[in-house]
């Protein structure tokens, strides 16, 4: 946000760039999930890293909004190639080594490392941004190059190691275009069928992605808002890094929290605490703690919902379904992000946050009431589980 603002883009233009990113995600998301299922998760992640490198180069050297737009499109392609593929690669790897029952604990550790890396990058990025925004992006390019090389080191479980893929595995090189197109249509149809016939899954996908979109909207626009309140780039980075560190601690213990409270009570508490955190951003004395709280809860929601989804769907549809989840997130970001930017341009970011708080209250209130009055919501039994046989 601060970088694009420094390059002369208005809130609405920045919101439009973010919308372009997510519109591209909607176009790319399911097809890239199918690519991961058919050509391999490792292949998908390697190409995703390459697209990220090109995107960063464009952001550094571009001076026209068209090139900024192309950079956001490539960034979306990178994200899509890696999102569902990364989650599916992790789950299949855990399953292949017989540790599926510990998946929530493992994904919590993954989120911990992600948040720790985000914490360090926000601190370093905030410090460097005081001297040069360009330097921050050049460092990002170096990191992208390193991760591109590391992506070749992934070891992908083969079908023989994943029971429910044994009969369906075929090497991509032996498949014709017609067969791949048929699989593409079949996977999308299967994903829609699963959503239509499993109300809880569809409900969780919708509300979790609305929450995620609202939380990330606050995260991005809050940077400019805090800068306007007099905070330096370093303190903004330090402030947001603390939110990342808090999220890391919570996600590390996500499996313990859910085990103690149960899935339904965990959802109820996430909804109640989420409403309180969103309302807190409107009051300056509690603004820092409120932002930390809502971003921490967003990390917790991600881990809990991903675990629930993975317990329901089979490996051959997992990357496609998780990519479909990301597509929903993109759809909500397209609607919310530029609207908040426009209100911020006309009335100020405070009133834009008022809109966000109102939407969050409706969404999370829906979650709380649904859990309270629907006694079967979130329960996985023999009838609701999509068996992996």
BELFEN-V944017 format. One record per residue. N is the residue number from 1. RES is the residue in one letter. PSI is psi in whole degrees, -180 to 180 (* if undefined). D_CENTER is the distance of its C-alpha to the mean C-alpha in Angstrom with 2 decimals. Layout:
BEGIN
N RES PSI D_CENTER
N RES PSI D_CENTER
END
This chain:
BEGIN
1 X -51 17.76
2 X -37 20.94
3 X -49 21.40
4 X -37 21.28
5 X -38 23.42
6 X -22 25.84
7 X 6 26.18
8 X 7 27.52
9 X 139 24.77
10 X 170 24.95
11 X -41 22.18
12 X -42 22.51
13 X -40 22.38
14 X -43 19.28
15 X -37 17.72
16 X -38 19.08
17 X -43 17.53
18 X -37 14.02
19 X -39 15.09
20 X -41 16.40
21 X -49 13.16
22 X -29 11.53
23 X -42 14.91
24 X -37 14.92
25 X -40 11.60
26 X -40 13.45
27 X -41 16.39
28 X -26 14.89
29 X -58 12.23
30 X -45 14.76
31 X -40 17.36
32 X -30 15.29
33 X -39 14.45
34 X -39 18.19
35 X -43 18.97
36 X -40 17.23
37 X -36 19.23
38 X -39 22.43
39 X -9 22.60
40 X 142 20.68
41 X -38 17.35
42 X -48 19.05
43 X -43 20.29
44 X -42 16.94
45 X -36 15.46
46 X -48 18.71
47 X -36 18.66
48 X -41 15.09
49 X -39 16.37
50 X -43 19.42
51 X -36 17.73
52 X -39 15.94
53 X -47 19.45
54 X -39 21.02
55 X -45 18.50
56 X -40 19.26
57 X -44 22.95
58 X -40 22.95
59 X -34 21.40
60 X -43 24.14
61 X -5 27.05
62 X 152 26.42
63 X 1 28.47
64 X 147 28.00
65 X -28 25.25
66 X -43 25.42
67 X -34 24.47
68 X -42 21.65
69 X -42 20.46
70 X -38 20.86
71 X -39 18.87
72 X -35 15.86
73 X -46 16.46
74 X -35 16.62
75 X -38 13.48
76 X -42 11.72
77 X -43 13.78
78 X -47 12.82
79 X -44 9.05
80 X -40 10.05
81 X -26 12.70
82 X -21 10.75
83 X -71 7.57
84 X -36 9.82
85 X -40 12.66
86 X -46 11.45
87 X -42 10.76
88 X -39 13.99
89 X -41 15.91
90 X -48 15.38
91 X -43 16.41
92 X -36 19.29
93 X -43 20.45
94 X -42 20.61
95 X -39 22.46
96 X -30 24.78
97 X 9 26.00
98 X 27 26.59
99 X 27 24.09
100 X -35 22.01
101 X -17 23.15
102 X 16 21.56
103 X -44 18.07
104 X -39 16.60
105 X -40 18.46
106 X -43 17.28
107 X -29 13.54
108 X -40 14.33
109 X -40 16.12
110 X -45 13.39
111 X -34 11.13
112 X -49 14.45
113 X -38 15.05
114 X -47 11.72
115 X -36 12.56
116 X -42 16.14
117 X -41 15.49
118 X -39 13.56
119 X -48 16.57
120 X -42 19.04
121 X -37 17.61
122 X -40 17.60
123 X -49 21.13
124 X -44 22.40
125 X -41 20.83
126 X -39 22.29
127 X -47 25.60
128 X -32 25.83
129 X -23 24.86
130 X -23 28.05
131 X -39 29.96
132 X 121 27.99
133 X -34 24.62
134 X -38 25.62
135 X -37 25.97
136 X -44 22.38
137 X -30 21.21
138 X -37 23.92
139 X -39 22.71
140 X -38 19.16
141 X -41 21.01
142 X -44 22.87
143 X -41 19.86
144 X -40 18.40
145 X -40 21.83
146 X -45 21.99
147 X -29 18.70
148 X -45 19.96
149 X -38 23.11
150 X -28 21.52
151 X -21 19.52
152 X -11 23.00
153 X -6 23.55
154 X 143 21.17
155 X 115 23.31
156 X 127 22.17
157 X 139 23.84
158 X 172 26.28
159 X -33 27.10
160 X -21 30.03
161 X -10 27.81
162 X 107 25.61
163 X -45 28.01
164 X 1 26.47
165 X -3 26.15
166 X -45 29.71
167 X -13 31.42
168 X -11 28.91
169 X 130 28.31
170 X 144 29.90
171 X 134 29.73
172 X -33 28.11
173 X -19 31.29
174 X 5 33.40
175 X 138 31.59
176 X 166 32.81
177 X -38 30.92
178 X -39 32.07
179 X -42 30.74
180 X -41 27.26
181 X -39 27.27
182 X -43 28.48
183 X -39 25.71
184 X -49 23.16
185 X -40 24.71
186 X -40 25.06
187 X -40 21.46
188 X -44 20.35
189 X -43 23.27
190 X -41 22.43
191 X -45 18.87
192 X -39 20.46
193 X -44 23.23
194 X -43 21.07
195 X -39 19.39
196 X -29 22.87
197 X 10 24.53
198 X 93 22.18
199 X -41 21.86
200 X -43 19.89
201 X -47 17.07
202 X -42 16.92
203 X -48 17.23
204 X -39 14.40
205 X -45 11.99
206 X -53 13.29
207 X -35 13.51
208 X -36 10.23
209 X -31 8.45
210 X -46 11.36
211 X -46 10.98
212 X -41 7.43
213 X -42 8.94
214 X -43 12.05
215 X -43 10.92
216 X -31 9.28
217 X -44 12.48
218 X -45 14.52
219 X -47 13.04
220 X -49 13.98
221 X -24 17.21
222 X -29 18.26
223 X -47 18.95
224 X -37 21.60
225 X -46 22.79
226 X -37 23.52
227 X -39 25.19
228 X -25 27.36
229 X -3 28.32
230 X 2 29.72
231 X 142 27.19
232 X 167 27.24
233 X -38 24.34
234 X -46 24.92
235 X -30 24.78
236 X -45 21.67
237 X -42 19.99
238 X -41 21.68
239 X -48 20.70
240 X -30 16.93
241 X -32 17.30
242 X -36 18.97
243 X -40 16.01
244 X -40 13.97
245 X -41 17.01
246 X -41 17.28
247 X -36 13.77
248 X -43 14.84
249 X -43 18.04
250 X -45 16.74
251 X -30 14.29
252 X -33 17.26
253 X 14 19.29
254 X -43 16.97
255 X -33 19.19
256 X -40 22.26
257 X -47 21.20
258 X -37 20.47
259 X -39 23.66
260 X -44 25.72
261 X -28 24.56
262 X 158 23.65
263 X -45 20.69
264 X -47 22.28
265 X -34 23.32
266 X -44 19.96
267 X -43 18.46
268 X -44 21.44
269 X -37 21.13
270 X -39 17.43
271 X -48 18.55
272 X -47 21.64
273 X -34 20.23
274 X -43 17.39
275 X -45 20.20
276 X -42 22.23
277 X -42 19.59
278 X -44 18.94
279 X -31 22.72
280 X -25 23.29
281 X -12 21.78
282 X -9 24.75
283 X 115 27.25
284 X -39 27.74
285 X -30 29.29
286 X 14 26.21
287 X -49 23.60
288 X -48 22.49
289 X -33 22.21
290 X -43 20.43
291 X -44 17.58
292 X -43 17.33
293 X -47 17.45
294 X -33 14.79
295 X -34 12.17
296 X -46 13.53
297 X -35 13.32
298 X -39 9.66
299 X -41 9.22
300 X -44 11.95
301 X -44 10.70
302 X -49 7.63
303 X -45 10.42
304 X -44 13.04
305 X -39 11.62
306 X -42 10.48
307 X -42 14.02
308 X -44 15.63
309 X -44 14.37
310 X -25 15.50
311 X -11 18.80
312 X -32 19.46
313 X 153 18.85
314 X 162 20.74
315 X -37 19.78
316 X -15 21.01
317 X -1 18.64
318 X -49 15.63
319 X -39 13.84
320 X -45 14.79
321 X -41 13.66
322 X -33 10.15
323 X -35 10.06
324 X -37 11.65
325 X -45 8.98
326 X -32 6.61
327 X -39 9.99
328 X -43 10.49
329 X -44 7.64
330 X -42 9.37
331 X -45 12.63
332 X -34 12.29
333 X -37 11.34
334 X -38 14.41
335 X -41 16.50
336 X -46 15.66
337 X -51 15.13
338 X -31 18.51
339 X -44 20.30
340 X -40 19.51
341 X -43 20.60
342 X -45 23.78
343 X -37 24.68
344 X -39 24.12
345 X -40 26.50
346 X -46 29.11
347 X -14 29.11
348 X 153 27.14
349 X -27 23.71
350 X -46 25.09
351 X -26 25.74
352 X -39 22.39
353 X -30 20.92
354 X -43 23.46
355 X -46 21.95
356 X -44 18.43
357 X -41 20.16
358 X -45 22.08
359 X -41 19.20
360 X -39 17.43
361 X -42 20.82
362 X -47 21.30
363 X -52 17.96
364 X -29 18.31
365 X -38 22.02
366 X -43 21.47
367 X -50 19.54
368 X -47 22.36
369 X -36 25.13
370 X -43 23.75
371 X -39 23.56
372 X -40 26.93
373 X -14 28.82
374 X 99 27.27
375 X -16 28.60
376 X -5 27.09
377 X 129 23.44
378 X -3 21.22
379 X 126 24.20
380 X 113 23.98
381 X -171 27.53
382 X -28 29.43
383 X -34 29.23
384 X -24 25.50
385 X 136 24.38
386 X 94 23.88
387 X 144 26.17
388 X 82 25.75
389 X * 29.37
END
